[in-house]
Amino acid sequence: MVRRWRELPLDHALSCAPTVRALLDDLAGAQGPVPDLGPAVLMDQLTVLVHDACAADWTAATPEALATRLADLRRALT
């Protein structure tokens, strides 16, 4: 997904950014909102939050639900 994101034209990345931001905010949960640092670092933020959410069990979502959301996001980037 990270490779695909970096290959997206800027206008397409910007149009997909709200979907990624929604997932970031869901993953952050009670940790608070994730700062909007722009599309260049969005996948880095997602990578860190997915790792942290799984390691710390921040979310009530199952690993399967998270995998489904990530797969849906990947499909949205094409």
Secondary structure as the mmCIF struct_conf table of DSSP 4:
data_model
#
loop_
_struct_conf.conf_type_id
_struct_conf.id
_struct_conf.beg_label_comp_id
_struct_conf.beg_label_asym_id
_struct_conf.beg_label_seq_id
_struct_conf.end_label_comp_id
_struct_conf.end_label_asym_id
_struct_conf.end_label_seq_id
HELX_RH_AL_P HELX_RH_AL_P1 VAL A 2 GLU A 7
BEND BEND1 LEU A 8 LEU A 8
HELX_RH_AL_P HELX_RH_AL_P2 LEU A 10 ALA A 28
HELX_RH_3T_P HELX_RH_3T_P1 GLY A 29 GLN A 31
HELX_LH_PP_P HELX_LH_PP_P1 PRO A 33 PRO A 35
TURN_TY1_P TURN_TY1_P1 PRO A 39 ALA A 40
BEND BEND2 VAL A 41 VAL A 41
HELX_RH_AL_P HELX_RH_AL_P3 LEU A 42 ALA A 56
TURN_TY1_P TURN_TY1_P2 ASP A 57 ASP A 57
BEND BEND3 THR A 59 ALA A 61
HELX_RH_AL_P HELX_RH_AL_P4 PRO A 63 ALA A 76
TURN_TY1_P TURN_TY1_P3 LEU A 77 LEU A 77
#
